[in-house]
Amino acid sequence: MKKLFISSIISTCLIFPSFADNVKIGIILGFTGPIESLAPVMAKSAELAISEVNKSGIFMDGKTKITAVRADSTCVDAAAATAAAERLITSDKVNAIMGADCSGVTTAVLQNVAMPNGIVMISPSATSPALSTLPDNGLFFRTSPSDARQGEVVAEMLTEKGFKSAAMTHTNNDYGKGLADSIKRNFESKGGKITIVAAHEDGKGDYSAEVAALAQASGDILIVAGYLDQGGKGIIQTSLDIGAFDKFFLPDGMIGDALPKAIGSDLNGSIGSVPGTDSPGASKYSDLAKANGFKSGPYGPESYDGAALIMLAMEASKSTNSNVFKKHVMDVANAPGVKIYPGELSKAIKLIKEGKAIDYVGATDLEFVGSGESSGSFAEILIDNGKVNKVGYR
């Protein structure tokens, strides 16, 4: 009987190969808070890349399974985001983090959790220019461009469309301040005038005082550098209710299907910007998302790319240790090498195993600059017929 039992165990092991490692990737996004309508698609996009690699059966010689572990950054509460990230590392034992999302909580998680624990973070949407020079021990990357670039795009669009002046309000955090500074600097360098720059807080029930100050300063258009599910939405609705402004510029944090749905037809004609590209990879990602039951949305492509880069860097380094594979993130992201698009992660792993270089173009036409951030393409947005429409690219 004992011999039979041992024989059974050996037979089972031959049929079902054991995993040498169980890799976990934390996905920390604002599932609650001012961008909560965007987080589900971002998470699904990262999980789509993870599922693609698992299905290939060849990651780390087929002996490693990758699991996604979600956590809530809230987008705005640094203490809550830090606590969530600590749980990912100490309790869930994640090997890397895809996230965080908003710039303030990303900075807090990087400084207080990722760096002390030596964990790689790839953010899909933290865009504050301050993150470009923040010490990170080579652990931080972002697949979205800095708001230093978005400020240039906003200024170009406003100038080309004939706006001479603009009032501007921004959410009172690192993201809002950095973006507002960039827009003001770039617009005024082109001869435009920012009549006022005023911060607003998220989560308020009444924005009449803020809108009154903006209206008094006047401007051809109101730039709302906020969040679509809270303060930014409140500023726009109040502006429309009291007739203060009827033309709005919506930077990336304001772009999403939830806003025109909430505001209605009065938002039609508003313009905006969001990271995006019309590259072949963008189309391939969109088709993949559709085939897996969800629609592409803001920062979904960047989330897919973030998760993909983590896994490809692990494969290239033959290690799931952040302090080892961090040195390979730039290598797999940039030329030279065979171009890799969404849906081709298995191909990428095979090439890496063969000792060949890859250039991960991904869903966003990705090219890292500096210490590891996207050089950046932006889509021009027009709200029309209650929908977010991409009408051009820069």
Wavefront OBJ file of the C-alpha trace (Angstrom):
o trace
v 0.000 0.000 0.000
v 2.830 2.412 0.894
v 4.601 1.747 -2.418
v 1.334 2.298 -4.265
v 0.825 5.653 -2.491
v 4.357 6.847 -3.350
v 3.910 5.696 -6.942
v 0.667 7.682 -7.126
v 2.424 10.853 -5.938
v 5.215 10.465 -8.491
v 2.681 9.858 -11.261
v 0.710 12.958 -10.274
v 3.851 15.111 -10.288
v 4.678 13.921 -13.797
v 1.214 14.826 -15.058
v 0.950 18.155 -13.229
v 4.295 20.032 -13.152
v 4.787 21.985 -9.968
v 5.271 25.743 -10.087
v 8.734 26.795 -8.997
v 7.439 30.235 -8.200
v 4.106 31.932 -7.758
v 4.582 35.528 -8.860
v 2.172 38.188 -7.688
v 1.676 41.600 -9.280
v -0.136 44.193 -7.196
v -2.639 46.386 -9.018
v -3.212 49.482 -6.913
v -5.721 51.924 -8.395
v -8.452 54.293 -7.219
v -11.377 51.884 -7.118
v -13.013 54.475 -4.877
v -12.589 58.227 -5.129
v -12.504 60.859 -7.870
v -11.526 58.567 -10.787
v -13.372 55.455 -9.684
v -15.153 55.187 -13.038
v -11.776 54.716 -14.792
v -10.184 52.155 -12.455
v -12.129 49.022 -13.511
v -10.959 49.184 -17.138
v -7.403 49.996 -16.040
v -7.352 46.934 -13.777
v -8.913 44.676 -16.406
v -6.303 45.842 -18.911
v -3.399 44.932 -16.630
v -5.053 41.594 -15.839
v -5.516 40.996 -19.568
v -1.742 41.148 -20.065
v -1.216 38.832 -17.078
v -3.749 36.333 -18.432
v -2.069 36.442 -21.843
v 1.305 35.517 -20.344
v -0.167 32.777 -18.149
v -1.922 31.229 -21.154
v 1.354 31.137 -23.079
v 2.629 28.503 -20.634
v 6.254 29.484 -21.248
v 6.891 32.291 -18.760
v 9.974 31.375 -16.713
v 10.140 28.002 -18.481
v 6.498 27.287 -17.734
v 7.089 26.850 -14.021
v 5.721 30.181 -12.841
v 2.142 31.329 -12.509
v 1.334 35.044 -12.227
v -1.497 36.254 -10.012
v -2.971 39.756 -9.871
v -3.816 41.225 -6.470
v -5.954 44.375 -6.399
v -5.764 47.176 -3.837
v -7.492 50.554 -3.545
v -5.326 53.677 -3.746
v -8.383 55.985 -3.410
v -6.409 58.316 -5.746
v -6.297 61.071 -3.133
v -5.674 59.650 0.357
v -1.905 59.141 0.716
v -2.237 57.376 4.082
v -4.827 54.939 2.762
v -2.776 54.265 -0.384
v 0.355 53.676 1.679
v -1.463 51.240 3.964
v -2.905 49.389 0.953
v 0.531 49.122 -0.661
v 2.072 47.870 2.577
v -0.531 45.099 2.706
v 0.292 44.151 -0.884
v 3.947 43.731 0.030
v 3.879 42.378 3.591
v 0.718 40.272 3.463
v 0.166 39.410 -0.196
v 3.910 39.238 -0.936
v 3.704 40.899 -4.355
v 6.838 40.968 -6.521
v 5.963 44.248 -8.270
v 3.230 46.873 -8.486
v 1.279 48.111 -11.505
v 0.274 51.510 -10.140
v -0.420 53.655 -8.409
v -2.623 55.993 -10.406
v -2.846 59.590 -9.186
v 0.412 61.468 -8.667
v 0.125 62.258 -4.954
v -0.621 58.707 -3.837
v 1.962 57.357 -6.286
v 4.623 59.558 -4.711
v 3.587 58.437 -1.213
v 3.646 54.738 -2.130
v 7.003 55.074 -3.890
v 8.719 56.891 -1.041
v 7.129 55.111 1.911
v 6.646 51.564 0.649
v 8.246 50.666 -2.685
v 11.699 52.128 -2.066
v 12.136 50.778 1.495
v 11.070 47.320 0.295
v 12.826 47.385 -3.077
v 9.672 46.886 -5.176
v 9.300 47.988 -8.802
v 6.346 50.270 -9.570
v 5.090 51.040 -13.065
v 2.354 53.670 -12.979
v -0.031 53.968 -15.907
v -1.307 57.432 -15.032
v 0.773 59.386 -12.500
v 1.702 62.427 -14.580
v 3.144 65.020 -12.194
v 6.358 66.556 -13.585
v 7.863 66.241 -10.085
v 8.036 62.459 -10.518
v 10.578 62.879 -13.316
v 13.318 63.855 -10.873
v 12.168 62.158 -7.675
v 14.819 59.752 -6.275
v 13.552 56.202 -6.873
v 16.534 53.797 -6.703
v 15.703 52.774 -10.278
v 12.394 51.249 -9.144
v 9.851 53.656 -10.674
v 8.615 53.860 -14.257
v 5.504 55.271 -15.907
v 3.839 54.428 -19.179
v 2.113 57.814 -19.345
v 3.857 61.046 -20.338
v 4.588 63.819 -17.859
v 2.255 66.791 -17.579
v 5.190 68.898 -18.700
v 4.273 67.529 -22.134
v 0.510 67.802 -21.618
v 0.889 71.493 -20.813
v 2.457 71.996 -24.231
v -0.396 70.132 -25.911
v -3.089 72.115 -24.088
v -1.417 75.414 -25.001
v -1.142 74.373 -28.651
v -4.799 73.384 -28.831
v -6.068 76.542 -27.140
v -3.952 78.767 -29.372
v -4.895 76.967 -32.587
v -8.597 77.196 -31.733
v -8.368 80.943 -31.211
v -8.708 81.221 -27.429
v -6.891 84.312 -26.166
v -7.639 83.963 -22.463
v -8.682 81.275 -20.006
v -9.618 80.909 -16.367
v -8.229 77.779 -14.744
v -9.102 75.677 -11.717
v -7.205 72.610 -10.545
v -7.664 69.913 -7.958
v -5.603 70.780 -4.900
v -2.906 68.107 -5.110
v 0.394 67.336 -6.836
v -1.265 66.391 -10.108
v -3.433 69.492 -10.279
v -0.700 71.924 -9.285
v 1.882 70.471 -11.653
v -0.484 70.422 -14.610
v -1.793 73.934 -13.935
v 1.759 75.316 -13.760
v 2.644 73.626 -17.050
v -0.466 74.878 -18.846
v -0.017 78.442 -17.603
v 3.660 78.565 -18.543
v 3.102 77.165 -22.027
v -0.069 79.101 -22.859
v 1.387 82.427 -21.767
v 4.588 81.724 -23.724
v 2.347 81.641 -26.811
v 0.771 84.999 -25.977
v -2.311 83.706 -24.182
v -3.522 84.950 -20.802
v -4.518 82.897 -17.777
v -6.825 85.208 -15.846
v -6.840 83.155 -12.633
v -5.432 79.909 -11.277
v -7.585 78.662 -8.402
v -7.459 75.371 -6.519
v -10.561 73.396 -5.588
v -11.072 70.542 -3.150
v -12.671 67.242 -4.115
v -15.728 65.856 -2.381
v -17.560 69.137 -1.720
v -21.286 69.500 -2.193
v -21.209 73.166 -3.228
v -18.768 74.854 -5.614
v -20.588 78.147 -6.022
v -17.873 80.202 -4.275
v -15.112 78.722 -6.427
v -17.073 79.279 -9.630
v -17.931 82.855 -8.633
v -14.221 83.676 -8.318
v -13.497 82.074 -11.684
v -16.349 83.957 -13.334
v -15.175 87.273 -11.911
v -11.740 86.749 -13.444
v -13.456 85.826 -16.752
v -11.869 84.152 -19.777
v -12.799 82.764 -23.162
v -12.838 79.230 -21.747
v -12.554 77.481 -18.378
v -9.766 74.928 -17.984
v -10.741 72.301 -15.406
v -7.658 70.349 -14.332
v -9.529 68.090 -11.947
v -11.209 64.702 -11.672
v -14.268 63.627 -13.596
v -16.073 61.889 -10.724
v -15.801 64.613 -8.063
v -14.561 68.197 -7.930
v -14.077 68.751 -11.643
v -17.578 67.555 -12.361
v -18.945 69.810 -9.619
v -17.142 72.874 -11.002
v -18.546 72.294 -14.500
v -22.093 71.636 -13.334
v -22.104 74.751 -11.148
v -20.635 76.846 -13.989
v -23.442 75.740 -16.269
v -26.128 76.185 -13.626
v -25.251 79.829 -12.980
v -24.190 80.679 -16.532
v -20.575 81.424 -15.629
v -18.948 79.428 -18.468
v -20.204 77.295 -21.306
v -16.874 76.332 -22.892
v -14.540 73.940 -21.085
v -11.100 72.441 -21.639
v -10.787 68.999 -20.053
v -7.278 67.610 -19.400
v -6.720 63.892 -18.866
v -8.208 63.531 -15.385
v -11.521 64.784 -16.761
v -11.746 62.382 -19.680
v -14.101 59.424 -19.399
v -17.588 58.340 -20.402
v -18.946 59.095 -16.924
v -18.604 62.886 -17.313
v -20.771 63.523 -20.417
v -23.240 61.039 -19.014
v -23.443 63.026 -15.774
v -23.479 66.525 -17.303
v -25.567 65.896 -20.394
v -25.766 67.797 -23.675
v -24.432 71.046 -22.168
v -20.969 69.491 -22.238
v -21.087 69.058 -26.026
v -18.443 71.166 -27.741
v -15.968 70.903 -24.871
v -12.439 69.943 -25.859
v -9.656 68.142 -24.069
v -6.538 65.994 -24.090
v -5.613 62.531 -22.864
v -2.602 60.289 -23.506
v -3.315 58.314 -26.646
v -2.049 57.258 -30.043
v -3.393 55.993 -33.345
v -0.538 53.489 -33.634
v -1.128 49.877 -34.718
v -0.726 48.816 -31.096
v -3.644 50.969 -29.975
v -5.946 49.223 -32.423
v -4.670 45.777 -31.426
v -5.240 46.577 -27.738
v -8.768 47.837 -28.448
v -9.596 44.619 -30.285
v -8.177 42.525 -27.435
v -10.216 44.405 -24.846
v -13.385 43.973 -26.888
v -12.716 40.257 -27.334
v -12.385 39.973 -23.552
v -15.652 41.723 -22.794
v -14.720 45.327 -22.047
v -14.275 48.612 -23.873
v -10.983 50.445 -24.055
v -10.902 53.552 -21.862
v -8.505 56.236 -20.595
v -5.289 54.740 -19.194
v -6.370 51.214 -20.098
v -3.641 50.911 -22.757
v -1.056 52.296 -20.338
v -2.134 49.730 -17.728
v -1.774 46.845 -20.169
v 1.692 48.111 -21.083
v 2.706 48.539 -17.440
v 1.867 44.948 -16.540
v 3.445 43.642 -19.750
v 6.737 45.428 -19.071
v 6.975 43.967 -15.571
v 6.622 40.420 -16.871
v 8.928 40.872 -19.867
v 11.620 42.431 -17.663
v 11.308 39.457 -15.309
v 11.753 37.067 -18.235
v 14.721 39.021 -19.601
v 16.480 38.957 -16.218
v 15.419 35.395 -15.351
v 14.367 36.783 -11.996
v 11.174 37.864 -10.256
v 13.161 39.959 -7.784
v 12.488 43.665 -8.336
v 16.053 44.675 -7.542
v 17.239 42.378 -10.324
v 14.658 42.833 -13.080
v 14.423 46.628 -12.640
v 17.633 46.867 -14.686
v 15.918 45.235 -17.670
v 12.744 47.340 -17.908
v 14.345 49.942 -20.177
v 15.996 47.204 -22.239
v 12.718 45.515 -23.205
v 10.879 48.818 -23.625
v 13.142 50.512 -26.140
v 14.776 49.900 -29.505
v 16.633 48.123 -30.907
v 14.768 44.861 -31.214
v 11.763 43.125 -32.700
v 8.668 45.297 -32.226
v 6.126 43.761 -29.869
v 2.427 44.682 -29.818
v -0.559 43.715 -27.629
v -1.406 40.058 -28.114
v 2.243 39.221 -28.834
v 3.574 38.673 -25.317
v 4.137 34.966 -25.969
v 6.159 35.904 -29.057
v 8.188 38.338 -26.949
v 8.994 35.706 -24.338
v 10.105 33.240 -27.026
v 12.412 35.857 -28.560
v 13.906 36.656 -25.155
v 14.531 32.937 -24.554
v 16.334 32.814 -27.909
v 18.597 35.645 -26.815
v 17.052 38.149 -29.220
v 16.316 41.789 -28.396
v 12.738 43.074 -28.271
v 11.338 46.583 -28.578
v 8.052 46.656 -26.643
v 5.943 49.143 -28.603
v 2.786 47.997 -26.868
v -0.601 49.674 -26.895
v 0.785 53.206 -26.523
v 3.658 53.325 -29.033
v 5.860 53.232 -25.964
v 9.340 54.707 -25.854
v 10.944 55.468 -22.509
v 12.965 58.636 -22.007
v 14.913 59.935 -19.030
v 14.903 57.536 -16.115
v 11.863 55.668 -17.413
v 8.786 57.583 -18.536
v 6.850 57.655 -21.784
v 7.953 60.254 -24.317
v 4.264 60.782 -24.828
v 1.574 61.091 -27.469
v -1.785 62.724 -26.793
v -5.224 62.387 -28.295
v -7.300 65.502 -28.943
v -10.772 65.127 -27.444
v -14.097 66.576 -28.541
v -17.265 65.958 -26.546
v -20.056 65.562 -29.081
v -23.444 63.860 -28.942
v -22.766 62.989 -25.327
v -19.667 60.985 -26.180
v -15.897 61.289 -25.786
v -14.460 61.396 -29.303
v -10.800 61.264 -30.332
v -10.455 63.693 -33.234
v -6.674 63.967 -33.634
v -3.293 63.078 -32.166
v -0.158 64.973 -31.184
l 1 2 3 4 5 6 7 8 9 10 11 12 13 14 15 16 17 18 19 20 21 22 23 24 25 26 27 28 29 30 31 32 33 34 35 36 37 38 39 40 41 42 43 44 45 46 47 48 49 50 51 52 53 54 55 56 57 58 59 60 61 62 63 64 65 66 67 68 69 70 71 72 73 74 75 76 77 78 79 80 81 82 83 84 85 86 87 88 89 90 91 92 93 94 95 96 97 98 99 100 101 102 103 104 105 106 107 108 109 110 111 112 113 114 115 116 117 118 119 120 121 122 123 124 125 126 127 128 129 130 131 132 133 134 135 136 137 138 139 140 141 142 143 144 145 146 147 148 149 150 151 152 153 154 155 156 157 158 159 160 161 162 163 164 165 166 167 168 169 170 171 172 173 174 175 176 177 178 179 180 181 182 183 184 185 186 187 188 189 190 191 192 193 194 195 196 197 198 199 200 201 202 203 204 205 206 207 208 209 210 211 212 213 214 215 216 217 218 219 220 221 222 223 224 225 226 227 228 229 230 231 232 233 234 235 236 237 238 239 240 241 242 243 244 245 246 247 248 249 250 251 252 253 254 255 256 257 258 259 260 261 262 263 264 265 266 267 268 269 270 271 272 273 274 275 276 277 278 279 280 281 282 283 284 285 286 287 288 289 290 291 292 293 294 295 296 297 298 299 300 301 302 303 304 305 306 307 308 309 310 311 312 313 314 315 316 317 318 319 320 321 322 323 324 325 326 327 328 329 330 331 332 333 334 335 336 337 338 339 340 341 342 343 344 345 346 347 348 349 350 351 352 353 354 355 356 357 358 359 360 361 362 363 364 365 366 367 368 369 370 371 372 373 374 375 376 377 378 379 380 381 382 383 384 385 386 387 388 389 390 391 392 393 394
